[in-house]
Amino acid sequence: MSDLESTRTEHFADEEDYTTAEIVYWIVGIFMIPLVPILLVWFFTPWSGM
């Protein structure tokens, strides 16, 4: 059986507050994952000769 006298201590890592700039940076990075291949195809598609 467990000891009722023992106390359980949990150590949590210090919670870091993220700045608005970091959050915007992450959101832009997430949107760039599908956007980069789309932009590459769009920019490198030959427009002449169609």
CYANA upper distance limits for C-alpha pairs under 8 A (distance plus 0.5 A):
 18 TYR  CA     22 GLU  CA      6.78
 18 TYR  CA     23 ILE  CA      7.37
 19 THR  CA     23 ILE  CA      7.03
 20 THR  CA     24 VAL  CA      6.67
 21 ALA  CA     25 TYR  CA      6.54
 22 GLU  CA     26 TRP  CA      6.71
 23 ILE  CA     27 ILE  CA      6.73
 24 VAL  CA     28 VAL  CA      6.60
 25 TYR  CA     29 GLY  CA      6.63
 26 TRP  CA     30 ILE  CA      6.66
 27 ILE  CA     31 PHE  CA      6.80
 28 VAL  CA     32 MET  CA      6.62
 29 GLY  CA     33 ILE  CA      7.17
 31 PHE  CA     35 LEU  CA      6.80
 32 MET  CA     36 VAL  CA      6.07
 33 ILE  CA     37 PRO  CA      8.35
 34 PRO  CA     38 ILE  CA      7.33
 35 LEU  CA     39 LEU  CA      6.60
 36 VAL  CA     40 LEU  CA      6.59
 37 PRO  CA     41 VAL  CA      6.72
 38 ILE  CA     42 TRP  CA      6.68
 39 LEU  CA     43 PHE  CA      6.44
 40 LEU  CA     44 PHE  CA      6.42
 41 VAL  CA     45 THR  CA      6.33
